[in-house]
């Protein structure tokens, strides 16, 4: 018997933040541009300035990750609320 979605979530078998993104040529191009810009900056900045830039990138990534977690949570709640609303309307339709 397979596990329920709740069990899979509980046991850490579903981790949306760790799933690979679909291959997307536009995203790949953007990543290449980012890498090119980083390489350019690395060649122009002093070691100290490069360290500051890396720290800035890390902080931006942290904020982005927090935002993505918030968006995921809100989406999950909206999905659950939709299910409740659908079930409520289903009962009204079937009890008529």
NORCORPE-V339729 format. One line per field, one symbol per residue. phi: phi as a letter, one per 30 degrees, with the letter a starting at -180 (. if undefined). burial: + if it has 9 or more other ideal C-beta (glycine too) atoms within 8 Angstrom, else -. A space follows every 50 residues. Layout:
# NORCORPE-V339729
phi->???
burial->???
This chain:
# NORCORPE-V339729
phi->.ddddddddedidcbedcdddddbdddddddddddddddddddcddeddd dddddeddddddddddddddddddddddddddddddddddddddcd
burial->-------++------------------+------------+---+----+ --+-----------+--++--+------------------------
